[in-house]
Amino acid sequence: MTDMGDRPTLSEAVRTYGLVKRFGGQVAVAGADLVVPKGSFAGLVGPNGAGKTTTLGMITGLLRPDAGVATVGGADVWRDPVLVKSRVGVLPEGLRLFERLSGRELLMYNGRLRGIPTGEVARRAEELLKVMDLAGSADKLVVDYSTGMRKKIGLAAALLHNPEVLFLDEPFEGVDPVSADTLIEVLRRYTASGSTIVFSSHVMELVERLCDWVSVMSRGQIVAQGPTAQVRGGLTLNEAFLRLVGARSGHGASEEGLSWLGSSPA
């Protein structure tokens, strides 16, 4: 575990203190203390329902916490929302896009919303479309894009204003291997420039391959975080993860149960 001091430091891109979020009588996040160093490719991992998406929503200003504080680059997300949103790019799970725009039009629209001059938006959009292997589909309506193409144009839109921190929630879900390889290459180039990625996933093998920092979430709390090798502790990340979240082999399926499964009908 990292040292949780009282204030964010200059070396921290993201810091949360006791984040809490309830939906009715259900506690989705129960006092999460998250640390992400600047310049890291950071994984946020946990079982389904651990609170990952809700936590990212509070950090990026999409959900107001019931308690606690979230900072990005030292700025409070809810006291300085305009400043924080100028610093972040977000690729959420279940991405919704303006489907009746073409890929190029979508990027131009997003750039103008960000206040980027038209000429600069056009230049950046063309570069992103080329890098994302979308140049040939730039004038195609987004409604006709495949899942992989949607993820790539969504990532392009999130990168357009050159954010300090990029938040990705399950960015590879439903993406074919070719599109995934393109996304990974772009993300590695992004962190190589000194920017930060916070990458939420429940696919341990992918996180272990990509991330140099990892935070493990279970039941709405951060139960371990630090350099990936440290959190693994000589195990695979998946083995360490199962120990940390209290899971056991077989995910609860006993030898006595499901005796009928796989048997031939009489």
MIDRENTOR-606885 format. One line per 5 residues: number of its first residue (from 1); their letters; for each residue z, x, y of C-alpha. Coordinates in nm, 4 decimals, padded with zeros to 6 digits. Example, Ala and Ser with C-alpha at 12.3 -4.5 7.8 and 13.67 -1.06 7.14 Angstrom:
1) AS) 00.7800/01.2300/-00.4500; 00.7140/01.3670/-00.1060
END
This chain:
1) MTDMG) 00.0000/00.0000/00.0000; -00.0664/00.1128/00.3552; 00.2010/00.1425/00.6209; 00.2148/-00.1850/00.8151; 00.3315/-00.0882/01.1626
6) DRPTL) 00.3894/-00.3118/01.4615; 00.0641/-00.2453/01.6477; -00.2988/-00.1816/01.5573; -00.4093/00.1792/01.6016; -00.7356/00.3175/01.7383
11) SEAVR) -00.8402/00.4054/01.3832; -00.8206/00.0432/01.2667; -01.1195/-00.1883/01.2956; -00.9348/-00.4979/01.1675; -00.5657/-00.5772/01.1445
16) TYGLV) -00.3814/-00.8992/01.0647; -00.0119/-00.9779/01.0775; 00.1342/-01.2629/00.8742; -00.1725/-01.4860/00.8811; -00.0966/-01.8361/00.7538
21) KRFGG) -00.3312/-02.1290/00.7034; -00.2469/-02.4680/00.5538; -00.4750/-02.7552/00.4641; -00.2483/-03.0565/00.4417; 00.0243/-02.9690/00.1931
26) QVAVA) -00.1720/-02.6771/00.0442; -00.1092/-02.3233/00.1665; -00.4402/-02.1343/00.1506; -00.3177/-01.8121/00.3166; 00.0520/-01.7284/00.2976
31) GADLV) 00.1225/-01.4419/00.5363; -00.1704/-01.2023/00.4885; -00.1322/-00.8483/00.6311; -00.4790/-00.6922/00.6157; -00.5795/-00.3438/00.7343
36) VPKGS) -00.9381/-00.2141/00.7568; -01.0006/00.1398/00.8916; -01.2869/00.2020/01.1324; -01.6068/00.3243/00.9730; -01.5147/00.2021/00.6255
41) FAGLV) -01.7086/-00.0059/00.3767; -01.4110/-00.2249/00.2888; -01.3891/-00.4705/00.0020; -01.1699/-00.7797/00.0093; -01.1300/-00.8927/-00.3503
46) GPNGA) -00.9383/-01.1664/-00.5254; -00.9683/-01.4536/-00.7720; -01.1378/-01.7747/-00.6684; -00.8975/-01.9617/-00.4433; -00.7069/-01.6475/-00.3395
51) GKTTT) -00.7727/-01.7153/00.0308; -01.0480/-01.4610/00.1023; -01.2910/-01.6937/00.2797; -01.0120/-01.8605/00.4775; -00.8793/-01.5209/00.5876
56) LGMIT) -01.2231/-01.4087/00.7037; -01.2663/-01.7381/00.8859; -00.9456/-01.6762/01.0839; -01.0394/-01.3155/01.1647; -01.3856/-01.4115/01.2905
61) GLLRP) -01.2652/-01.7041/01.5008; -01.4016/-01.9818/01.2813; -01.0578/-02.1104/01.1784; -00.7426/-02.1156/01.3914; -00.4405/-01.9803/01.1995
66) DAGVA) -00.1212/-02.1831/01.1742; 00.0767/-01.8610/01.2223; 00.0152/-01.4889/01.2565; -00.2175/-01.2627/01.4536; -00.5622/-01.1165/01.3856
71) TVGGA) -00.7147/-00.8288/01.5828; -01.0590/-00.6678/01.5833; -01.0805/-00.3295/01.7532; -00.7335/-00.3931/01.8932; -00.8357/-00.7203/02.0632
76) DVWRD) -00.6602/-01.0433/01.9662; -00.9090/-01.2845/01.8079; -00.7603/-01.5925/01.9699; -00.6545/-01.4462/02.3065; -00.9882/-01.2701/02.3673
81) PVLVK) -01.2355/-01.4759/02.1619; -01.5472/-01.3911/02.3661; -01.4751/-01.0172/02.3499; -01.4060/-01.0275/01.9762; -01.7162/-01.2333/01.8977
86) SRVGV) -01.9284/-00.9829/02.0904; -01.7952/-00.7125/01.8568; -01.8526/-00.8842/01.5235; -02.1405/-00.9980/01.3068; -02.0832/-01.2576/01.0362
91) LPEGL) -02.2734/-01.3491/00.7211; -02.0692/-01.6385/00.5812; -02.0731/-01.7855/00.2336; -02.2902/-02.0959/00.2104; -02.4999/-01.9737/00.5030
96) RLFER) -02.6564/-02.2514/00.7102; -02.9638/-02.1588/00.9140; -03.1976/-02.3363/01.1533; -03.4509/-02.4098/00.8820; -03.7291/-02.5413/01.1049
101) LSGRE) -03.7579/-02.2069/01.2812; -03.9561/-01.9164/01.1435; -03.7738/-01.5955/01.0570; -03.8945/-01.4330/01.3804; -03.8021/-01.7382/01.5890
106) LLMYN) -03.4549/-01.7434/01.4337; -03.3930/-01.3824/01.5352; -03.5294/-01.4403/01.8859; -03.3055/-01.7448/01.9247; -02.9963/-01.5567/01.8078
111) GRLRG) -03.0719/-01.2629/02.0339; -03.1124/-01.4770/02.3427; -02.7864/-01.6582/02.2621; -02.6225/-01.3144/02.2626; -02.7666/-01.2404/02.6058
116) IPTGE) -02.9999/-00.9637/02.4887; -03.3126/-00.9297/02.7092; -03.6232/-01.0867/02.5549; -03.8149/-00.7609/02.5200; -03.5247/-00.5874/02.3485
121) VARRA) -03.4704/-00.8817/02.1140; -03.8358/-00.8734/02.0145; -03.8209/-00.4983/01.9446; -03.5042/-00.5257/01.7362; -03.6338/-00.8321/01.5518
126) EELLK) -03.9534/-00.6537/01.4472; -03.7573/-00.3525/01.3229; -03.5153/-00.5708/01.1260; -03.7946/-00.7792/00.9738; -03.9656/-00.4609/00.8583
131) VMDLA) -03.6489/-00.3018/00.7159; -03.5552/-00.6266/00.5384; -03.9046/-00.6474/00.3860; -03.9633/-00.9762/00.5684; -04.2488/-00.8725/00.7987
136) GSADK) -04.5016/-01.0599/00.5859; -04.2883/-01.3763/00.6050; -04.1849/-01.3469/00.9705; -04.3822/-01.6570/01.0741; -04.2885/-01.8603/00.7681
141) LVVDY) -04.0340/-02.1397/00.8170; -03.6857/-02.0522/00.6936; -03.6797/-02.3780/00.4938; -03.9405/-02.2172/00.2672; -03.7447/-01.8929/00.2186
146) STGMR) -03.5948/-01.8035/-00.1193; -03.2210/-01.7405/-00.1548; -03.2717/-01.3657/-00.1266; -03.4884/-01.4042/00.1824; -03.2281/-01.6286/00.3437
151) KKIGL) -02.9571/-01.3693/00.2832; -03.1767/-01.0998/00.4357; -03.2679/-01.3002/00.7475; -02.9013/-01.3998/00.7818; -02.7979/-01.0341/00.7669
156) AAALL) -03.0681/-00.9462/01.0200; -02.9302/-01.2114/01.2574; -02.5764/-01.0750/01.2096; -02.6924/-00.7192/01.2883; -02.9172/-00.8055/01.5826
161) HNPEV) -02.6572/-00.7403/01.8555; -02.5367/-00.4154/01.6907; -02.1795/-00.5307/01.6133; -01.8870/-00.2937/01.5629; -01.7662/-00.4847/01.2567
166) LFLDE) -01.9750/-00.6807/01.0083; -01.8100/-00.9490/00.7939; -01.9869/-01.0459/00.4713; -01.8643/-01.3246/00.2437; -02.0246/-01.3015/-00.1033
171) PFEGV) -02.3514/-01.1639/00.0401; -02.5100/-01.0925/-00.2994; -02.4399/-01.4250/-00.4671; -02.7667/-01.5719/-00.5966; -02.9671/-01.2704/-00.4743
176) DPVSA) -03.2286/-01.1083/-00.6977; -03.1984/-00.7323/-00.7746; -03.4838/-00.6310/-00.5436; -03.3371/-00.8161/-00.2437; -02.9883/-00.6887/-00.3307
181) DTLIE) -03.1148/-00.3296/-00.3283; -03.2649/-00.3839/00.0180; -02.9372/-00.5304/00.1482; -02.7341/-00.2419/00.0058; -02.9592/00.0195/00.1675
186) VLRRY) -02.9305/-00.1489/00.5090; -02.5522/-00.1777/00.4790; -02.5130/00.1879/00.3824; -02.7178/00.2917/00.6843; -02.4984/00.0713/00.9016
191) TASGS) -02.1688/00.2274/00.7897; -02.3206/00.5785/00.8054; -02.3509/00.5227/01.1821; -01.9728/00.4736/01.2101; -01.9645/00.0934/01.2035
196) TIVFS) -01.7380/-00.1081/00.9726; -01.8080/-00.3603/00.6970; -01.5603/-00.6082/00.5508; -01.7138/-00.7326/00.2290; -01.5578/-01.0204/00.0351
201) SHVME) -01.6398/-01.0529/-00.3328; -01.4943/-01.1249/-00.6757; -01.7447/-00.8933/-00.8495; -01.5328/-00.5826/-00.9105; -01.8173/-00.3605/-01.0332
206) LVERL) -02.0126/-00.4131/-00.7104; -01.7095/-00.3493/-00.4905; -01.6199/-00.0344/-00.6850; -01.9754/00.0964/-00.6405; -02.0050/00.0207/-00.2683
211) CDWVS) -01.6609/00.0320/-00.1101; -01.4444/00.3274/-00.0050; -01.1537/00.0971/00.0905; -01.0311/-00.2131/-00.0879; -00.7762/-00.4881/-00.0238
216) VMSRG) -00.6644/-00.7077/-00.3130; -00.5695/-01.0671/-00.2358; -00.3791/-01.3043/-00.4615; -00.2214/-01.6422/-00.3857; -00.2876/-01.6081/-00.0147
221) QIVAQ) -00.1357/-01.2608/00.0299; -00.2565/-00.9001/00.0290; -00.0909/-00.7461/-00.2772; -00.2433/-00.3954/-00.2504; -00.4796/-00.2054/-00.0215
226) GPTAQ) -00.5958/00.1460/00.0474; -00.8733/00.3886/-00.0530; -01.0529/00.2497/-00.3572; -00.9565/00.5446/-00.5790; -00.5907/00.5010/-00.4824
231) VRGGL) -00.5877/00.1285/-00.5583; -00.7606/00.1901/-00.8919; -00.4978/00.4449/-00.9928; -00.7087/00.6008/-01.2682; -00.8265/00.2647/-01.4034
236) TLNEA) -01.1478/00.0810/-01.3348; -01.1173/-00.1438/-01.0324; -01.1450/-00.4467/-01.2595; -00.8534/-00.3269/-01.4764; -00.6400/-00.2519/-01.1718
241) FLRLV) -00.7318/-00.5873/-01.0198; -00.6268/-00.7801/-01.3321; -00.2887/-00.6049/-01.3303; -00.2336/-00.6642/-00.9599; -00.3076/-01.0364/-00.9716
246) GARSG) -00.1088/-01.0907/-01.2912; -00.4044/-01.1911/-01.5071; -00.4159/-01.1245/-01.8779; -00.7013/-01.0600/-02.1140; -00.8836/-01.3758/-02.2188
251) HGASE) -00.7929/-01.5555/-01.8940; -00.5386/-01.7739/-02.0728; -00.7473/-01.8774/-02.3704; -00.5138/-01.8554/-02.6698; -00.6240/-01.7727/-03.0209
256) EGLSW) -00.5018/-02.1142/-03.1327; -00.7126/-02.3049/-02.8794; -01.0844/-02.3841/-02.9090; -01.0848/-02.3421/-03.2860; -01.3795/-02.5806/-03.2979
261) LGSSP) -01.5945/-02.3710/-03.0633; -01.8854/-02.2039/-03.2399; -01.8239/-02.3782/-03.5713; -02.1133/-02.5533/-03.7436; -02.1000/-02.9325/-03.7516
266) A) -01.9999/-03.0772/-04.0852
END
